[in-house]
Amino acid sequence: MPDPNNPMGRQIMGGAITPVYVAGFDTDSMTTALRTVPNIHNLTILANNTEYQFALPYICRRVTVYSRGGNELRLSFAPGVVGPPNAPYLTIPANAIYDTGEVVLTGYSIYVVGVINDVVEIEYWW
């Protein structure tokens, strides 16, 4: 069931991966027309409190971000706010997953700060 307090479907999930509901649609049963080309990018964190950038492809339809080591992450779609922290940014709690839900992002990058030697796993659809 959709969350009326979260109409855009953006959700941070902890523990096991669970279905995400977006605008009244169960994304597990959406047609593949919305999710056409899956990609995975692994971003290795080489220094603490350092902002790393990942450019999303043109017309990105969904992004999922999490820490392979289960560490807390700071995430933003704007440069210069996550490392060192300067709000607004998102905090992805330890052992949680950030998922945008079905969106259309054009010309955006993800900016992330994590723990040294961790790997940030980014799954994106375009």
Contacts in CASP RR format, 6 or more apart in sequence:
PFRMAT RR
TARGET T0000
AUTHOR 0000-0000-0000
METHOD contacts of the structure
MODEL  1
MPDPNNPMGRQIMGGAITPVYVAGFDTDSMTTALRTVPNIHNLTILANNT
EYQFALPYICRRVTVYSRGGNELRLSFAPGVVGPPNAPYLTIPANAIYDT
GEVVLTGYSIYVVGVINDVVEIEYWW
1 21 0 8 1.000
2 9 0 8 1.000
2 21 0 8 1.000
2 22 0 8 1.000
2 23 0 8 1.000
2 24 0 8 1.000
3 9 0 8 1.000
3 11 0 8 1.000
3 21 0 8 1.000
7 23 0 8 1.000
8 22 0 8 1.000
8 23 0 8 1.000
8 101 0 8 1.000
8 103 0 8 1.000
9 20 0 8 1.000
9 21 0 8 1.000
9 22 0 8 1.000
9 23 0 8 1.000
9 101 0 8 1.000
10 98 0 8 1.000
10 99 0 8 1.000
10 100 0 8 1.000
10 101 0 8 1.000
11 20 0 8 1.000
11 99 0 8 1.000
11 101 0 8 1.000
12 90 0 8 1.000
12 92 0 8 1.000
12 93 0 8 1.000
12 96 0 8 1.000
12 97 0 8 1.000
12 98 0 8 1.000
12 99 0 8 1.000
13 20 0 8 1.000
13 96 0 8 1.000
13 97 0 8 1.000
13 99 0 8 1.000
14 93 0 8 1.000
14 95 0 8 1.000
14 96 0 8 1.000
14 97 0 8 1.000
15 95 0 8 1.000
15 96 0 8 1.000
17 97 0 8 1.000
19 26 0 8 1.000
19 27 0 8 1.000
19 28 0 8 1.000
20 27 0 8 1.000
20 99 0 8 1.000
20 101 0 8 1.000
21 27 0 8 1.000
22 101 0 8 1.000
22 102 0 8 1.000
23 102 0 8 1.000
25 102 0 8 1.000
27 101 0 8 1.000
27 102 0 8 1.000
30 102 0 8 1.000
34 61 0 8 1.000
34 102 0 8 1.000
34 125 0 8 1.000
35 61 0 8 1.000
35 62 0 8 1.000
35 102 0 8 1.000
35 125 0 8 1.000
36 61 0 8 1.000
36 125 0 8 1.000
36 126 0 8 1.000
37 125 0 8 1.000
37 126 0 8 1.000
38 123 0 8 1.000
38 124 0 8 1.000
38 125 0 8 1.000
39 57 0 8 1.000
39 123 0 8 1.000
39 124 0 8 1.000
39 125 0 8 1.000
39 126 0 8 1.000
40 121 0 8 1.000
40 122 0 8 1.000
40 123 0 8 1.000
41 54 0 8 1.000
41 121 0 8 1.000
41 122 0 8 1.000
41 124 0 8 1.000
42 68 0 8 1.000
42 119 0 8 1.000
42 120 0 8 1.000
42 121 0 8 1.000
42 122 0 8 1.000
43 52 0 8 1.000
43 54 0 8 1.000
43 112 0 8 1.000
43 119 0 8 1.000
43 120 0 8 1.000
43 121 0 8 1.000
43 122 0 8 1.000
44 117 0 8 1.000
44 118 0 8 1.000
44 119 0 8 1.000
44 120 0 8 1.000
45 52 0 8 1.000
45 113 0 8 1.000
45 114 0 8 1.000
45 115 0 8 1.000
45 116 0 8 1.000
45 117 0 8 1.000
45 118 0 8 1.000
45 119 0 8 1.000
45 120 0 8 1.000
46 116 0 8 1.000
46 117 0 8 1.000
47 116 0 8 1.000
48 114 0 8 1.000
48 115 0 8 1.000
48 116 0 8 1.000
49 83 0 8 1.000
49 84 0 8 1.000
49 113 0 8 1.000
50 83 0 8 1.000
50 113 0 8 1.000
51 79 0 8 1.000
51 80 0 8 1.000
51 82 0 8 1.000
51 83 0 8 1.000
51 111 0 8 1.000
51 112 0 8 1.000
51 113 0 8 1.000
52 111 0 8 1.000
52 112 0 8 1.000
52 113 0 8 1.000
52 120 0 8 1.000
53 79 0 8 1.000
53 109 0 8 1.000
53 110 0 8 1.000
53 111 0 8 1.000
54 109 0 8 1.000
54 110 0 8 1.000
54 112 0 8 1.000
54 122 0 8 1.000
55 107 0 8 1.000
55 109 0 8 1.000
56 63 0 8 1.000
56 105 0 8 1.000
56 107 0 8 1.000
56 108 0 8 1.000
56 109 0 8 1.000
56 110 0 8 1.000
56 124 0 8 1.000
56 126 0 8 1.000
57 124 0 8 1.000
57 126 0 8 1.000
58 106 0 8 1.000
58 107 0 8 1.000
58 126 0 8 1.000
59 104 0 8 1.000
59 105 0 8 1.000
59 106 0 8 1.000
59 126 0 8 1.000
60 103 0 8 1.000
60 104 0 8 1.000
60 105 0 8 1.000
60 106 0 8 1.000
60 108 0 8 1.000
60 124 0 8 1.000
60 125 0 8 1.000
60 126 0 8 1.000
61 102 0 8 1.000
61 103 0 8 1.000
61 104 0 8 1.000
61 105 0 8 1.000
61 125 0 8 1.000
61 126 0 8 1.000
62 99 0 8 1.000
62 100 0 8 1.000
62 101 0 8 1.000
62 102 0 8 1.000
62 103 0 8 1.000
62 124 0 8 1.000
62 125 0 8 1.000
63 98 0 8 1.000
63 99 0 8 1.000
63 100 0 8 1.000
63 103 0 8 1.000
63 105 0 8 1.000
63 110 0 8 1.000
63 122 0 8 1.000
63 123 0 8 1.000
63 124 0 8 1.000
63 125 0 8 1.000
64 97 0 8 1.000
64 98 0 8 1.000
64 99 0 8 1.000
64 100 0 8 1.000
64 122 0 8 1.000
64 123 0 8 1.000
64 124 0 8 1.000
65 73 0 8 1.000
65 75 0 8 1.000
65 92 0 8 1.000
65 97 0 8 1.000
65 98 0 8 1.000
65 110 0 8 1.000
65 112 0 8 1.000
65 120 0 8 1.000
65 121 0 8 1.000
65 122 0 8 1.000
65 123 0 8 1.000
66 73 0 8 1.000
66 92 0 8 1.000
66 96 0 8 1.000
66 97 0 8 1.000
66 98 0 8 1.000
66 120 0 8 1.000
66 121 0 8 1.000
67 73 0 8 1.000
67 92 0 8 1.000
67 94 0 8 1.000
67 114 0 8 1.000
67 115 0 8 1.000
67 118 0 8 1.000
67 119 0 8 1.000
67 120 0 8 1.000
67 121 0 8 1.000
68 118 0 8 1.000
68 119 0 8 1.000
68 120 0 8 1.000
68 121 0 8 1.000
69 115 0 8 1.000
69 118 0 8 1.000
69 119 0 8 1.000
70 94 0 8 1.000
70 95 0 8 1.000
70 118 0 8 1.000
71 94 0 8 1.000
71 114 0 8 1.000
71 115 0 8 1.000
71 118 0 8 1.000
72 91 0 8 1.000
72 92 0 8 1.000
72 93 0 8 1.000
72 94 0 8 1.000
72 114 0 8 1.000
72 115 0 8 1.000
73 91 0 8 1.000
73 92 0 8 1.000
73 98 0 8 1.000
73 112 0 8 1.000
73 113 0 8 1.000
73 114 0 8 1.000
73 120 0 8 1.000
74 82 0 8 1.000
74 83 0 8 1.000
74 85 0 8 1.000
74 89 0 8 1.000
74 90 0 8 1.000
74 91 0 8 1.000
74 92 0 8 1.000
74 112 0 8 1.000
74 113 0 8 1.000
74 114 0 8 1.000
75 82 0 8 1.000
75 89 0 8 1.000
75 90 0 8 1.000
75 91 0 8 1.000
75 92 0 8 1.000
75 98 0 8 1.000
75 110 0 8 1.000
75 111 0 8 1.000
75 112 0 8 1.000
76 82 0 8 1.000
76 88 0 8 1.000
76 89 0 8 1.000
76 90 0 8 1.000
76 110 0 8 1.000
76 111 0 8 1.000
76 112 0 8 1.000
77 105 0 8 1.000
77 108 0 8 1.000
77 109 0 8 1.000
77 110 0 8 1.000
77 111 0 8 1.000
78 111 0 8 1.000
79 109 0 8 1.000
79 111 0 8 1.000
80 86 0 8 1.000
80 111 0 8 1.000
81 87 0 8 1.000
81 88 0 8 1.000
81 89 0 8 1.000
81 111 0 8 1.000
82 89 0 8 1.000
82 111 0 8 1.000
82 112 0 8 1.000
82 113 0 8 1.000
83 113 0 8 1.000
85 113 0 8 1.000
90 98 0 8 1.000
92 98 0 8 1.000
110 122 0 8 1.000
112 120 0 8 1.000
114 120 0 8 1.000
END
